[in-house]
Structures are given as C-alpha cells and as structure tokens.
Amino acid sequence: MALILFVEYHATFRQAASYLMDQESDLEVVAQGGSVAEGREKLAEGGIDAAIVDIPLPDEGAEEMVRDLHRANPAVPVLVMTHIEEWDVHERFLEAGAAEVLPKDVPFREVLAAVRRLGHQGQGENATCGS
C-alpha cells in the first residue's frame, strides 16, 4: 500500500479527495496539511511513499515546500496539483523536485493514476533505500 502525504489549502477538497483515495486498496492518505508549515510538520514524522502538494499554499510558498520534500527524501516523489495554467510555473516546480504537475481540472481518475504511479515508485525507491 502506498502511503501518501496530502498538502492542500482547501480542507473540503483535501478531505474529500483523501477519502476517495483511501477507498482504493493500494493507497492510503496517512498525513494531511493545509499549509507549508503543516506539511513540513507531517513530513518530519516520516513514513510516506509519495506526496501531493497544492499550489499555491497560503504561507511560505509551495515551491519551497516541494524543494524541502525533495531534499528531505529524494526517493519520495511529489505530485503538484494546481489551477495555474502557465507552463513556466509548472517548469519551476519540476525544477524544484516535483515528479509531476497536474492541473486541478483533470478527471479524478487521472489524479488516482498519478498518485498510484508515484506512490508505487516511491515504495520501490524507499525499499531500495532501506526504508
């Protein structure tokens, strides 16, 4: 089972999406946060295979959050979700360490597919790292 950290400002969306992911037999959202500060706190607790990060976030900025996630454990892939359509913004997050950037208006099945792919990728990488 892939263990997911979900950092998303809008609590209703985060909780609903987490509930739907938890219904999948191979995914579990084990930590949630609504800000960079909460995301960092949950990241420090460890035990995740992949992370979903919303942009923008209300406090210090999601780009630094992605950079922090990547620095803390490069084996944990990060999926960035955003309503921002400018490709240069997407490119900045990929350069910061995101494995993938998805627009928020994609069908949820595409979100599930990306989370599943990255979660299982993180499991494989973490297994080889001894986690």
ChimeraX attribute file (.defattr): number of C-alpha atoms within 10 A of each C-alpha:
attribute: neighborCount
match mode: 1-to-1
recipient: residues
	/A:1	13
	/A:2	22
	/A:3	23
	/A:4	28
	/A:5	24
	/A:6	25
	/A:7	29
	/A:8	28
	/A:9	19
	/A:10	13
	/A:11	13
	/A:12	10
	/A:13	11
	/A:14	18
	/A:15	15
	/A:16	11
	/A:17	16
	/A:18	20
	/A:19	13
	/A:20	15
	/A:21	20
	/A:22	16
	/A:23	10
	/A:24	12
	/A:25	9
	/A:26	13
	/A:27	21
	/A:28	21
	/A:29	21
	/A:30	16
	/A:31	21
	/A:32	22
	/A:33	21
	/A:34	19
	/A:35	23
	/A:36	26
	/A:37	17
	/A:38	15
	/A:39	23
	/A:40	15
	/A:41	14
	/A:42	19
	/A:43	21
	/A:44	11
	/A:45	9
	/A:46	13
	/A:47	15
	/A:48	24
	/A:49	30
	/A:50	27
	/A:51	29
	/A:52	25
	/A:53	28
	/A:54	28
	/A:55	24
	/A:56	19
	/A:57	19
	/A:58	13
	/A:59	11
	/A:60	12
	/A:61	14
	/A:62	22
	/A:63	24
	/A:64	14
	/A:65	25
	/A:66	29
	/A:67	18
	/A:68	17
	/A:69	25
	/A:70	18
	/A:71	13
	/A:72	13
	/A:73	16
	/A:74	16
	/A:75	21
	/A:76	27
	/A:77	28
	/A:78	30
	/A:79	26
	/A:80	27
	/A:81	22
	/A:82	18
	/A:83	12
	/A:84	14
	/A:85	11
	/A:86	8
	/A:87	9
	/A:88	10
	/A:89	15
	/A:90	21
	/A:91	13
	/A:92	12
	/A:93	23
	/A:94	19
	/A:95	13
	/A:96	18
	/A:97	23
	/A:98	25
	/A:99	19
	/A:100	18
	/A:101	22
	/A:102	18
	/A:103	15
	/A:104	16
	/A:105	10
	/A:106	10
	/A:107	9
	/A:108	13
	/A:109	9
	/A:110	11
	/A:111	20
	/A:112	16
	/A:113	11
	/A:114	18
	/A:115	25
	/A:116	21
	/A:117	14
	/A:118	24
	/A:119	27
	/A:120	21
	/A:121	18
	/A:122	25
	/A:123	21
	/A:124	16
	/A:125	17
	/A:126	18
	/A:127	12
	/A:128	10
	/A:129	10
	/A:130	6
	/A:131	13
